[in-house]
Amino acid sequence: MRFCSNLFTLLKRSKTLTTSATTTASAAMESDPPRPSPLRTRLCIIGSGPAAHTAAIYAARAELKPILFEGWMANDIAAGGQLTTTTDVENFPGFPDGILGLDLMDRCRAQSVRFGTQIYSETVTNVDFTKTPFTVSSDSTVVEADAVVVATGAVARRLTFPGSVEYWNRGISACAVCDGAAPIFRQKPLAVIGGGDSAMEEANFLTKYGSRVFIVHRRDAFRASKIMQGRAMENPKIDVVWDSEVVEAYGEGERGPLGGLKLRNLKSGEVSDLKVSGLFFAIGHEPATKFLDGQLELDSDGYVVTKPGTTQTSVKGVFAAGDVQDKKFRQAITAAGSGCMAALEAEHYLQEIGAQEGKTD
């Protein structure tokens, strides 16, 4: 009888231990999901604009079987980059009647897919360029690559005030070179916000199309270089509104485009009205490089530094293309050109290191 009692006690303890172990293991699995097995590729491309897709098209045609991370609302912009935030693109070759920015990027993406690019609509959260193969990771996908092209672009800084969203692409823009020649701006008064070289350059550019250009600056002196200031101040079509900020944008009629701005003088507090048909932000860009976590050399403004005349970065085998490394031109066509360069340089690099074929899983 005592034997049976002891046996029962042992069986009960065994069941308790087994249940406890199972519960602990289940809890561990739920709290620490297994890391996905990495995908293997010769070339990984990070980005979704003209630079990224041009690199993908060239790489895919070279049978490098690239994997491309296009992001998911990365930097609050849809896949396709800055062009998805604009309307008509009239200065990209091959489209004499112009093309919508979103449609242009849809075509670029379709061309990448056609030649075999594998696209993930995921945002890259971290990279490891300290050893090869390089590692590129999103929240749910890990890729090991022999070479990487960084083409994450740069986001134009904007100001927020009543009407700034409502009249975006209806008179408000962040690129004079891209949009300044549009019919809605021709022979109309225009305004530029900023005080640096970009603001001076854009104001001068807009005088080709606008009837008058106002530079709105919140201080009583520009920070632009003397030569750029001189060009702006000497232009008879440019006026400067000092010590002022835009506090509101309003339209022409109930559903019309931009009709004017409300300006507040920061010294007197007085609010005045400025009738303009266009407003251009020229307060700089922010390159999308934070995810690199200092693993590539950046300049003082956060742009990736490349060897002059190339797309080569400070890490051999990692290349940069498009606006992420270009603070001067920032055009879709120059981005596409640098994407081509990056793909060709990546292909040559892979040939040099003797990368094996068919590594994509």
Salt bridges, closest charged atoms under 4 A:
GLU70 OE1 - ARG109 NE 2.88
ASP128 OD2 - LYS131 NZ 2.77
ASP146 OD1 - ARG40 NH2 3.19
ASP146 OD2 - LYS359 NZ 3.50
ASP220 OD2 - LYS267 NZ 3.79
ASP239 OD2 - ARG212 NE 2.55
ASP243 OD2 - LYS267 NZ 3.69
GLU245 OE1 - ARG218 NH1 3.19
GLU245 OE2 - ARG264 NH2 2.54
ASP273 OD1 - LYS262 NZ 3.49
GLU286 OE2 - LYS290 NZ 3.35
ASP299 OD2 - LYS327 NZ 2.90
ASP301 OD2 - LYS327 NZ 2.66
